[in-house]
């Protein structure tokens, strides 16, 4: 049956209207789409091109080469060597554990190193490369490179790592580098992005830490194209950074090696200083340690062994260690009294073996007494009572002031860790620090370098150089930076009376060269190289007991200071042997041997030693020579 004509017409109109609406909608959508495509492709083209590039192109930092360190003769002390490593970027790796599992089948991964790396991967941003394995072999690196398609996010890299070819000889001076820690980031003001690269190495102690800003250099950047797996396809361009500055230090490697070998059996320190310009020629703390152990992060076992060593290899005893200077301090007391006009060099004091002060008896080391002593004989034979009397006349304030003028109780500006200030005590110091009044007995003790007085071997060397020259010679460690000579420690005239200085020097000469001198047994037999010195023995216990009868750690410290040659001072030397016993027997022979080695620049002839010692010295030289030869080959000369 056919529908009515009117219904058909109405239906036809509806279809036409819907078609028009639908067609219009489609046309509108197409128009909007076209406008949108035009907007994105034309007006936002640069922005989207940038986003695409960011996915395709990575900007990576190029760590700078760390500045090298040389000794005064150009021998390498610290250098950079190529190091192969494997890094991983978490967001490119995807399933990190699966990738690590595949990687472990190709390269042996250190469990501790891997654990640390996994912790870094979780903690750091996903696009930060983390070192999975460091200092791997070339073969390992090649295997990883060949299997790269199966290791997304993993990159074999060639970098630089620090190396100390002379090992323990310079550990306390140069220090070492190690991976950046949270503590380092807190210490460094406004740390650069470079320091946030995991395992990036910074100086931890010594010169490496003190001049970190100059040694580190400035990083470069490179743009690399990566594929969807994050693998580098090619390098687009790079901006090179700047290598750190090269340093030349004042230390003589050969002399440092000799002094180190000479002290090897002791817990001791030795400092050799150029009297003319203040250059530190040797600065040894024994025993020492191999700084290369710290570069990658020292193992728990190795670190525990260092901590458990009773000779304390980690602290730098030469600049950090402070000791009662004992009788080496007597030159200060004497010079203070002379400069203050309290005594004349010929004035005598009777030494009966003790002095009664405030109902307390202060003994001389020679219980039977020295008899009448003047300045010359009291220094030569190290009479204590003479200096007790000087302290009562001169007072602690004058003695303290003289000590500071000669370099004790003041800080010396050196780029080494924890350079000790020492202590030249005053009444105000005791009141402020000890909350107690100064007593006359404190002055008596201070006069012979006991009580509160403290000095480092470095300060004792400075004191000796200033006595030898009359100038405020200051220690210098940095000789040049990038070939530019640094200011010397020459110093100016201290304004001390030359006659007084001459009297002190003459008495020190007698210490080493008079038959009644306390260091006569360690004299130099060559007349043009004779030294002037002073022995010292500082007590570490209150009871008077023979050193041989007490444990090592309760024995007295042995000290000796000297300058040489006497007629034309070139070097000043200070030696401290912890718990060595007497200065004349333990420290003076070492100081004499180091002095001769420095003056000759090689093993001195046997004629430089007293005839009775030559057989022993020959055997000692042969032993030390063998030990030093065994170490040769580790260093290299600068081209």
Buried (B, 14 or more C-beta within 10 A) or exposed (E): EEEEEEEEEEEEEEEEEEEEEEEEEEEEEEEEEEEEEEEEEEEEEEEEEEEEEEEBBBEBBBBBBBBBBBBBEEBBBBBBEEBBBBBBBBEBBEEBEEBBEBBEEBBEBBEEBBEBBBEBBEEBEEEBBBBBBBBBEEEBBEBBEEBBEEBBBBBBBEBBBBBBBBBBBBBBBBBBBBBBEEEBEEEBEEBEEBBBBBBBBBBBBBBBBBBBEBBBBEBBEBBBBBEEBBBBEEEBEEEEBEBBBBBBBBBBBBBBBBBBBBBBEBBBBBBBBBBBBBBBBBBBBBBBBBBBBBBBBBEEEEBEEBEEEEBBBBBBBBBBBBBBBBBBBBBBBBBBBBBBEBBEBEBBBEBEBBBEBEEEEBBBBBEEBBBEBBBBBBBBBBBBBBBBBBBBBBBBBBBBBBBBBBBBBBEBEBBBBEBBBBBBBBBEBBEEEEEEEBBBBBBBBBBBBBBBBBBBBBBBBBBBBBBBBBBBBBBBBBBBBEEEEBEBBBBEEBEBEEEBBEBBBBBBBBBBBBEEBBBBBBBBBBEEBBBBBBBBBBBBEEEEEEBEEBEEEBBBBBBBBBBBBBEEBBBBBBBBBBBBBBBBBBBBBBBBBBBBBBBEEEBBEBEBBBEEBBEEBEEBBEEBEEBBEEBEEEBEEEE
